[in-house]
Amino acid sequence: MRNNIPAKLRKRVTQFLRYAYSLNCEVSSNGEKVELLNLLSKPLRAELEFERYQHYLRQVPILKHLLDCRRQLSEVQAIHKLAMQAVRSLYLAPADTVFCAGSVADACYVINEGEVLYLQGMRRTLVPADARIAE
């Protein structure tokens, strides 16, 4: 398994991207750069995002319970959608603000590299790589 993505899903993603890319090359003539992953169908993109982030989702007790239970297709799709909409990776510059303390949480952020300084009032917490953070 490369990057913790099962071979069968990697193959499906690759095949779909080849197809979508060939269609995009035929249709697009304005020279815009298109992100390949944005060409995935929504269900396939959601499945891919789930595989990328399930390690972090399993760290939340209620989600771990849901993920460990046998699920029907509708529940699987809901969990995939959650991974696609509620977990985000951002590339940030030093001193960028991700969210403000007290704001309503709309995502859980995964720190892949570097570290984040979390400020809450006078309290300062350094959050290391491979951690998740949300308000």
C-alpha positions in Angstrom: 0.0 0.0 0.0 1.5 3.3 -1.1 0.6 6.3 1.2 -1.9 4.0 3.0 -4.1 4.0 0.0 -5.2 0.4 -1.0 -4.0 -0.7 -4.5 -7.5 -1.2 -5.8 -8.5 2.4 -4.9 -5.2 3.8 -6.3 -5.9 2.0 -9.6 -9.5 3.4 -9.8 -8.2 6.9 -9.1 -5.5 6.6 -11.7 -7.9 5.2 -14.3 -10.4 7.9 -13.7 -7.8 10.7 -13.7 -6.5 9.4 -17.1 -10.0 9.5 -18.5 -10.8 12.9 -17.0 -7.5 14.4 -18.1 -8.0 13.2 -21.7 -11.4 14.8 -21.7 -10.1 18.0 -20.2 -7.3 18.2 -22.8 -9.9 17.9 -25.5 -12.3 20.5 -24.0 -9.9 23.0 -22.5 -8.1 25.4 -24.9 -7.5 28.4 -22.6 -4.4 27.0 -21.0 -5.6 27.1 -17.4 -3.9 24.7 -15.0 -6.3 22.2 -13.7 -5.7 20.2 -10.5 -6.0 16.6 -11.4 -7.8 15.6 -8.2 -10.5 18.1 -8.8 -11.3 16.0 -11.9 -12.4 13.1 -9.8 -16.1 12.3 -9.4 -17.4 13.4 -6.0 -17.9 9.9 -4.7 -14.4 8.8 -5.8 -12.8 12.0 -4.4 -14.7 11.4 -1.1 -13.4 7.8 -0.9 -9.9 9.0 -1.6 -10.1 11.7 1.1 -11.4 9.2 3.6 -8.4 6.9 3.0 -6.1 9.8 3.4 -7.6 11.0 6.7 -9.1 7.9 8.3 -6.1 7.7 10.7 -7.0 11.1 12.1 -10.7 10.4 12.0 -10.1 7.3 14.1 -8.6 9.5 16.9 -12.0 11.0 17.6 -13.8 8.4 19.8 -17.3 8.7 18.3 -15.9 8.5 14.8 -13.7 5.5 15.7 -16.8 3.7 16.9 -18.7 4.5 13.7 -15.7 3.4 11.6 -15.3 0.1 13.5 -18.9 -0.9 13.2 -20.2 -2.7 10.1 -21.8 -0.1 7.9 -24.4 0.1 5.1 -23.6 1.9 1.9 -25.4 5.0 3.0 -23.3 5.2 6.2 -20.1 4.6 4.3 -20.9 7.4 1.9 -21.7 9.7 4.8 -18.3 9.0 6.4 -16.6 9.5 3.1 -18.4 12.9 2.7 -17.3 13.8 6.3 -13.7 13.1 5.4 -14.0 15.3 2.3 -15.7 18.2 3.9 -14.6 18.3 7.5 -10.8 17.6 7.3 -8.6 20.0 5.4 -5.0 20.3 4.7 -3.7 23.9 4.1 -0.3 25.3 3.1 0.4 28.2 5.3 2.9 30.9 5.6 4.4 32.0 8.9 2.0 34.0 11.0 -1.1 33.0 8.9 -4.3 32.8 11.0 -6.2 29.5 10.5 -9.2 30.3 12.8 -9.9 32.5 15.8 -10.5 31.2 19.3 -14.2 30.9 20.0 -15.3 30.6 16.3 -17.6 27.8 15.2 -15.6 24.8 14.1 -16.2 23.9 10.5 -13.2 21.7 10.0 -10.5 19.7 11.6 -7.0 20.7 10.4 -4.2 18.1 10.1 -0.7 19.4 10.6 1.4 17.5 8.1 4.7 19.4 8.4 6.0 22.1 10.7 4.1 23.2 13.7 1.3 25.6 14.6 1.2 28.1 17.5 -2.3 27.9 19.0 -3.2 31.1 20.9 -6.1 31.2 23.3 -6.2 34.3 25.4 -2.8 34.4 27.2 -2.3 30.6 26.7 0.2 29.6 23.9 0.4 26.0 22.8 2.8 24.7 20.2 1.0 21.9 18.1 3.5 19.6 16.4 3.3 17.8 13.0 1.0 14.8 12.7 -1.5 16.4 15.0 -5.0 17.6 14.4 -6.5 20.9 15.5 -9.9 22.5 15.5 -11.8 25.2 17.4 
